[in-house]
Each structure stands twice: as C-alpha cells, then as structure tokens.
Amino acid sequence: MIHESTLNRFIADRSRLAEAGQAPAGSPSAAGLTELLSHQAGDQTIGEIAKRFVFVKEDATLADARAAMLAVKGCEDVFVTKNGKSDEPVLGWLTNSDITSDL
C-alpha cells in the first residue's frame, strides 16, 4: 500500500535530486517502479513502507482491527477479507484514521 503522501514525497525528492544532478533528468512520473520502491524515505525504503498493512476477518471488531494494526510498526491500513487471509478478495479497507475516529 503506497499512500499519496508517500508518492508526493518521492516526486519532490526525485525532483530535487535531478536538479542537483543526482537523479535522471525528466519527469518523476517517468521513474520506474524499481526506482520508486527502492527510494529511501526516512529510515526505510518506500518498498518496505508499502508492506506495512494487515488483514482481519470480516467479523472482526474495530478493536480487533486496531490491535492487528498496532502489532505492525508503522501500519496504517487494515484490509478486511472473509477469513483474514492475504490471498482472499478484499471486502473492505480501514485506515488508521477510520479506526481511531470510531473508537
């Protein structure tokens, strides 16, 4: 899961690096996925940040979703599936903002 704010940071960082001659010139939107995922954003790469999400089953409570989210450092997203498994179709999506506003 890559949030818009993370993409905006990548675009801004890459633009600054291109101006300094440390990244290819041209539009940041022309960057490849490999470049995006390997870009350092703080102490982690965007690829590492993108893996910070969890799954819960469809009958889980908001408290269950919050507990699952808190178990993964930096997690901001909870996906709801029938049995809470990553290989199942996603039935819903909760963000950290959704969860904290309802508890």
Buried (B, 14 or more C-beta within 10 A) or exposed (E): BEEEEBBEBBBEBBEEBBEEEEBEEEEBEEBEEEBBBEBEBEEBBBBBBBEBBBBBBEEBEBEBBBEBBEEBEEBBBBBBBEEBEEEBEEEEEBBBEBBEEEE
